[in-house]
Amino acid sequence: MANPPPPTNPSPIQRGFSPLIGTAFIALIALICGLLFNSLFQLKALGRQLNIVVELHNRKIDLITQTQVAAHIRTDSLFRMVLTDDPFERDAHFLQFNHAGFLVMQGRNALHELGLTATEQRNFDAQTQLIMRIRAVQERLIDLLHANQGLMARQVLVHEAIPLQEQFNRQLATMRTAYQRANLAAQKQAQQTYRHALYLTLAFGLAAITLALLIAWQTTRKIKLKSQRIHDQMEELEQSRAALREEATHDPLTGLANRRLFYDRLQQAIRHALRYGGKVGILYLDMDRFKDINDRHGHHVGDAVLMEVAQRLKDCVRESDSVARLGGDEFVILLEGVQGRQDCIAAALKIEQSLAQTARFGDLHLEIDASIGQALYPDDGNDEDALIRAADAAMYQVKSGSESERQSRLPFQ
């Protein structure tokens, strides 16, 4: 019986099959890795460019919104200057008018420093020409007010100043809309590029092994991080807009309510008192010798004094009461739910005692004094303007009287 043949070695083709598959597999992995690395690089660059575009456009939108709010305040101050006959109130509106003008120019300068395209520069130059026309009309209107030509000033306001301001607002609105559209276009382009890269990556990832799936998972994770960053930037934009709305209703120095917000709260308080038969108290406060503090120690000390007075006023009233700064060194306090005149007097005395305490500002020790006038709804007036006038008149009587008998000299006692 013949012996069985010895086992033969594998053929060269059989021995080379495994290295060939391995080489192909390595080449596939290398191709997938290269594609993934390229996709990650492109996504990172896209995210960086998108951040630049969105942040730049959002910054420009914020500046345009700030400029538009300031322009509205400037026109509103001009309107109130024309309507009022009180020189002190007109001076307060004039200060607000100048401050708003400063904010308009500040916003425009900041917008120009961010860089403009050729089209944006043309629009910016046209807007500059319009501002020069607006400024000329406003200056002419103020000159008419100084010359006591109120009727002519009203005609200039209605027929020239307001139409020019509306044209300016429309230009700003057009610029803001353009930047918003540019933001949307940039986001859409980024989304299209993102989807293309992601689909291509997933197509190769499905043909790969665990390593390719792991890389695809890592890419998706990075994309989510980019989306979260964009979401966070949008939230920051909303917060910025909320801050602008806050500035429109509050005094920028002291953080107190401004004239507009105070009048709104006073009107609501009067309506509530009228409906339920209650009373509303008003304290009108004007600081004594504040100009001397500014002249002697500088405006920075004057600002510190105003902030200190604002804090002391807030500490002296209830949470349901409102403290506002009308402008300059004038403050007003709304006392809701008072029983009568004695509650107003008690609140005024408490404020005087608080302000009488020496204030320290660095090495300076200053004494703060103020004259406080009072008014009570409905005894002294049936609307907000009448109450403010009554409290203001009472304050001036206090200011002209003896400081040792401030509240006892009021005419209603």
C-alpha positions, 0 to 999 in steps of 0.5 A: 500500500502506497504511503500518502503524499506529504502535505503540500505548502500553500501556493504563492497566490494563497500566501499573498491573499492576506497581505493584499487584503490587508493592503487594501484595507489599510488603503481604505482606512487611510483614504477614509482617515484622509477624508475625515481629517480633511472634513474636520479641517474644513468644518473647523475653518467653516466654523471659524469663518461663520463666527467671524461673519456672525459676530461682525454682523451682530455687532453692527446690528447692535450698533445700528440699534443703539444709534436708532434708540439714541436718535429716537431719544434725541428727537423725543427730547427736542419734541419735549423742549418745544412743548415745555415752557419751564426753562429748567425742564427745557435745560434738562431736555437739552442735556438729554438731547446733547447726550443722545447726539453723542451716542449717535455719533459714537455708534456711527464711529464704532460702525465705521471702525468695523469696516464697510463694503463699498455699498455700505460706505456709499450708504454711510456717506449718504447717511452722513449728509442726512445727519448734517441736514438734521443737525442744521434743522435741529440747531435752527429749531433750538435757536428759535426756542432761545428766541422765544419763537415757540410757534415757528419752532413747532412748525420747523419740528413738524414739517422739517425735523420729524420727517428728516428723523423718520428718513434717518430711521428708515435708513438705519432700519434698511441697514439692519435688515441687510445685515440680518439677511447677510447673517441668514445667508451665511448660516444657510451657506454654512449649513449646506457645506456642513451637510455636504461634508457630513453626508460624504463622510458618512458614506465612506464611514459606512464602508469602513470598520470600527475606526471609521465609525469612531471618527464619524462619531467624533466629527458629529460631536464637533459639529454639535459643539459648533451648533451650541456655540452659534446658539450661545451667540444668539442668546448673547445677542438677545441679552444685548438687545435686552440691555438696550431696552433697559437703557431706554427706561433707566438712567445710565448713571444711577440705574434708577428709572428715568422720566419716561418710566416714572411717568408710566408708573405714576399713571398706573398708580393714579389709575389704581388709586382712582379705581379703589379710592386710594392716595398716591404721594409724590416727593420731588427732591432737588439737591442743594449746592450741587453745582458747587460740588461739581465746580470745586471737586469735578464732575467725577465727584458729582457723579459719585454724589448722585449715585450715593444719593440714589442709593440712599433714596432706594434704602429709604423707601419701600419695595413697592415705591419707585425712585427716579432721576428726572435729570441733573440733580433732580429726583422724584419718589412715588409713594403708593398706598399712602394713607395721607399727608403725614405718610409723605411728611414721614418719608421726606423726613426719613430721606432728609435724615439719611442724606444728612449723614456725611458722605465719604468719597476717597479723602473727601467728606461731603455734606449732602443736602436736598430740598424736598417738595411733596404732593398728594393725589387727589388733593394736589392734582388729578393727573401726573403733570399736576402732581409733578408741578405741585411737588416741584412748587412745594420743593422750591418753597422749601428751598427758599425757606429756613433749613432748620424748618424745612418740612414745617414751612410747607403750605399744606400744613 
